Amino acid sequence: MRSLVVIPVYNEVATVEQVLRRVRAFAGDVVVIDDASTDGTGAVLKRLAPRLGIRTLVRKQNAGYGRAMQDAFRLGAEGEYDWVITMDCDEQHEPDWIPRFLAEARSDRFDVISGSRYLNLDDAEGTPPADRRSINLRITTEINDRLGLSLTDGFCGFKAYRVSEVSRLELTEDGYAFPMQFWVEAVAAGLRIGEIPVRLIYTSAARSFGGGLDDASVRYRHYRRVLHCAIRRRASLLPETALDGLMCTPCP
């Protein structure tokens, strides 16, 4: 079983070296996607990546988290990998968990193995900002109700994906609302979805979502709109409950 770890980064100069050194202990093939960082992250990668045997994809213009995820799946398919593991680079995803994702992948039970920060809070470190936890809970509940899932964490970026399956999905959402479209596409395609616990770590709440999305109410409405547009697009392949009371905002 061949696996590729893909790490999107944007302005992670304070943590990128420590994270990559730890990841390299658990992963043979690693790609870092630098989404046009402006804080010196690129210089660290230029120095460190050759020493660690890590590949980089460096953007000249910021394209967004969702685009990085689409690229992760493309890189997995082009390299003929069986699985792609994605994780963040801000020290809130622990590289030590990579073997647990690989062990679950070998069990052959799922096509998407999603980390959940809320399955086990016994060793949690820090507390999510109230607005993020509230949005996560409300959106995850809506995803479950509409799509017939039983997720506990709809937003965690620490995941393993079966490349042959996710390569079939039609994914176009480039921003932070990517998970909304992804879950709809995954259910419509009949992918098998499971969760494993990962440690909840919140040592910093400094992330900016950009584009006005730092306003929690704006972000929540945007996430719901992307979710509802994705549902409309795949309505014939989804449970009837998916269509109840969708937002009326026209979809692109």
C-alpha positions as CSV (number, residue, x, y, z in Angstrom):
1,M,0.0,0.0,0.0
2,R,1.5,3.3,-1.1
3,S,0.7,6.5,0.7
4,L,1.4,10.2,0.2
5,V,1.2,12.8,2.9
6,V,0.2,16.3,1.6
7,I,0.5,19.3,3.8
8,P,-1.0,22.7,2.7
9,V,0.8,25.6,4.2
10,Y,0.2,29.4,4.3
11,N,2.4,31.6,6.5
12,E,3.5,28.9,8.8
13,V,7.1,30.0,9.3
14,A,6.9,29.5,13.1
15,T,6.0,25.8,12.9
16,V,6.8,24.4,9.4
17,E,10.3,23.1,10.2
18,Q,9.3,21.3,13.4
19,V,6.3,19.8,11.8
20,L,8.1,18.6,8.7
21,R,10.9,17.0,10.7
22,R,8.3,15.1,12.7
23,V,6.3,14.1,9.6
24,R,9.4,12.7,7.9
25,A,9.7,10.2,10.7
26,F,6.4,8.6,9.9
27,A,6.0,9.2,6.1
28,G,8.1,8.2,3.1
29,D,6.5,10.4,0.5
30,V,5.6,14.0,1.5
31,V,4.5,17.0,-0.6
32,V,4.1,20.5,0.8
33,I,1.8,22.9,-1.0
34,D,2.9,26.5,-0.2
35,D,-0.1,28.7,-1.1
36,A,2.0,31.9,-1.8
37,S,3.2,32.4,1.8
38,T,4.6,35.9,2.5
39,D,6.2,35.4,6.0
40,G,9.3,33.5,5.1
41,T,7.8,30.0,5.0
42,G,9.0,29.7,1.4
43,A,12.6,30.3,2.4
44,V,12.4,27.6,5.1
45,L,11.0,25.2,2.6
46,K,13.7,26.0,0.0
47,R,16.3,25.2,2.6
48,L,14.7,22.3,4.4
49,A,12.8,20.3,1.7
50,P,15.9,19.0,-0.2
51,R,17.5,17.9,3.1
52,L,14.4,16.0,4.2
53,G,13.6,14.6,0.7
54,I,10.3,16.4,0.6
55,R,8.7,17.7,-2.6
56,T,7.1,21.2,-2.8
57,L,4.5,22.8,-4.9
58,V,4.9,26.6,-4.6
59,R,2.2,28.9,-5.8
60,K,2.9,32.4,-7.0
61,Q,-0.7,33.5,-6.0
62,N,-2.8,32.4,-3.2
63,A,-5.4,29.9,-4.5
64,G,-7.1,28.7,-1.3
65,Y,-7.3,25.6,1.0
66,G,-9.8,23.8,-1.2
67,R,-7.6,24.1,-4.2
68,A,-4.7,22.6,-2.2
69,M,-7.0,19.6,-1.4
70,Q,-7.9,19.2,-5.0
71,D,-4.2,19.2,-5.9
72,A,-3.6,16.6,-3.1
73,F,-5.9,14.2,-4.8
74,R,-4.4,15.0,-8.2
75,L,-0.9,14.3,-7.0
76,G,-2.1,11.1,-5.4
77,A,-3.6,9.9,-8.7
78,E,-0.6,11.0,-10.8
79,G,1.8,9.2,-8.5
80,E,-0.4,6.1,-8.5
81,Y,-0.7,6.1,-4.7
82,D,-3.3,4.1,-2.9
83,W,-3.9,6.7,-0.2
84,V,-3.4,10.4,0.4
85,I,-3.2,11.7,4.0
86,T,-3.7,15.4,4.5
87,M,-2.8,17.4,7.6
88,D,-2.2,21.0,8.7
89,C,1.1,22.5,9.5
90,D,0.3,24.6,12.6
91,E,1.1,21.9,15.2
92,Q,-2.6,21.2,15.8
93,H,-2.3,17.9,13.9
94,E,0.2,15.5,15.3
95,P,2.4,13.5,12.9
96,D,2.5,10.6,15.4
97,W,-1.1,9.9,14.3
98,I,-0.1,9.1,10.7
99,P,0.4,5.3,11.5
100,R,-3.1,5.2,13.0
101,F,-4.6,6.4,9.7
102,L,-2.5,3.9,7.7
103,A,-3.5,1.1,10.0
104,E,-7.2,1.9,9.5
105,A,-6.6,2.2,5.7
106,R,-5.2,-1.3,5.7
107,S,-8.4,-2.6,7.3
108,D,-10.1,-1.8,4.0
109,R,-13.3,-0.7,5.8
110,F,-13.4,2.9,4.5
111,D,-12.7,5.1,1.5
112,V,-12.5,8.3,3.7
113,I,-11.0,8.2,7.2
114,S,-11.7,11.5,8.9
115,G,-10.0,12.6,12.0
116,S,-12.3,13.8,14.8
117,R,-11.2,16.2,17.5
118,Y,-14.4,15.5,19.5
119,L,-14.5,11.7,19.8
120,N,-12.2,11.7,22.8
121,L,-11.5,14.9,24.7
122,D,-9.6,13.2,27.6
123,D,-6.2,14.7,26.5
124,A,-7.4,17.8,24.8
125,E,-5.0,20.8,24.8
126,G,-6.6,24.2,24.7
127,T,-10.2,25.2,23.7
128,P,-11.5,26.1,20.3
129,P,-12.8,29.7,19.9
130,A,-16.5,29.7,20.7
131,D,-17.6,30.8,17.2
132,R,-15.6,28.1,15.5
133,R,-16.9,25.3,17.8
134,S,-20.4,26.6,17.3
135,I,-20.2,26.7,13.5
136,N,-18.5,23.3,13.5
137,L,-21.3,21.8,15.6
138,R,-24.2,23.4,13.7
139,I,-22.8,22.6,10.2
140,T,-21.8,19.1,11.2
141,T,-25.3,18.5,12.5
142,E,-26.8,19.8,9.3
143,I,-24.5,17.6,7.2
144,N,-25.5,14.5,9.2
145,D,-29.2,15.3,9.0
146,R,-29.2,16.0,5.3
147,L,-26.8,13.3,4.1
148,G,-27.5,10.5,6.6
149,L,-24.0,10.6,8.1
150,S,-22.9,10.4,11.8
151,L,-19.9,12.6,11.8
152,T,-18.7,14.3,15.0
153,D,-16.3,16.7,13.3
154,G,-17.1,17.9,9.8
155,F,-14.2,20.2,9.5
156,C,-11.0,18.4,10.6
157,G,-8.4,18.5,7.9
158,F,-6.5,15.5,9.2
159,K,-7.8,12.7,6.9
160,A,-6.9,9.8,4.8
161,Y,-8.5,9.3,1.4
162,R,-8.5,6.3,-1.0
163,V,-7.1,7.8,-4.1
164,S,-9.1,5.7,-6.6
165,E,-12.4,6.8,-5.0
166,V,-11.8,10.5,-4.4
167,S,-10.4,10.9,-7.9
168,R,-13.9,10.3,-9.2
169,L,-15.4,13.3,-7.3
170,E,-16.1,16.6,-9.1
171,L,-14.6,19.1,-6.7
172,T,-14.5,22.8,-7.5
173,E,-14.6,24.7,-4.2
174,D,-11.3,26.4,-3.7
175,G,-11.7,28.0,-0.2
176,Y,-12.3,27.0,3.4
177,A,-15.8,25.8,2.5
178,F,-14.3,22.9,0.7
179,P,-15.5,20.3,3.3
180,M,-19.1,21.2,2.6
181,Q,-18.8,20.3,-1.1
182,F,-16.6,17.3,-0.3
183,W,-19.1,15.6,2.0
184,V,-21.9,16.0,-0.5
185,E,-19.8,14.6,-3.4
186,A,-18.6,11.7,-1.2
187,V,-22.1,10.6,-0.2
188,A,-23.4,11.0,-3.8
189,A,-20.6,8.8,-5.0
190,G,-21.3,6.1,-2.4
191,L,-17.9,6.4,-0.6
192,R,-17.6,4.6,2.7
193,I,-16.8,7.2,5.5
194,G,-15.5,6.6,8.9
195,E,-13.9,8.6,11.8
196,I,-11.0,8.0,14.1
197,P,-10.1,10.2,17.1
198,V,-7.3,12.7,16.9
199,R,-6.2,14.9,19.8
200,L,-7.9,18.3,20.1
201,I,-5.1,20.9,20.1
202,Y,-5.8,24.7,20.0
203,T,-2.8,26.7,21.0
204,S,-3.6,29.7,18.8
205,A,-6.8,31.2,17.5
206,A,-4.9,33.6,15.1
207,R,-6.1,32.1,11.8
208,S,-7.7,34.6,9.3
209,F,-10.2,33.1,6.9
210,G,-10.0,36.1,4.5
211,G,-12.7,37.5,2.2
212,G,-14.9,38.7,5.1
213,L,-15.2,35.3,6.6
214,D,-13.6,36.3,9.9
215,D,-17.1,37.5,10.7
216,A,-18.6,34.3,12.2
217,S,-22.1,35.0,10.9
218,V,-20.8,35.7,7.4
219,R,-18.7,32.5,7.5
220,Y,-21.7,30.4,8.7
221,R,-23.9,31.6,5.9
222,H,-21.2,31.0,3.3
223,Y,-20.6,27.5,4.5
224,R,-24.4,26.7,4.4
225,R,-24.7,28.2,0.9
226,V,-21.8,26.1,-0.5
227,L,-23.4,23.0,1.2
228,H,-26.8,23.7,-0.2
229,C,-25.5,24.4,-3.7
230,A,-23.6,21.1,-3.7
231,I,-26.8,19.3,-2.6
232,R,-28.8,20.9,-5.4
233,R,-26.2,19.7,-7.9
234,R,-26.4,16.1,-6.7
235,A,-30.0,16.0,-5.6
236,S,-30.9,12.9,-7.5
237,L,-28.1,10.9,-5.8
238,L,-28.9,12.0,-2.2
239,P,-31.4,11.1,0.4
240,E,-34.7,12.9,0.2
241,T,-34.0,14.6,3.5
242,A,-31.1,16.4,1.9
243,L,-33.5,18.8,0.0
244,D,-35.6,20.0,3.0
245,G,-35.6,23.8,3.4
246,L,-32.5,24.6,1.3
247,M,-31.4,28.3,1.1
248,C,-32.9,30.1,-1.8
249,T,-29.8,32.0,-2.8
250,P,-29.0,31.2,-6.5
251,C,-26.0,28.9,-7.0
252,P,-23.2,29.7,-9.4
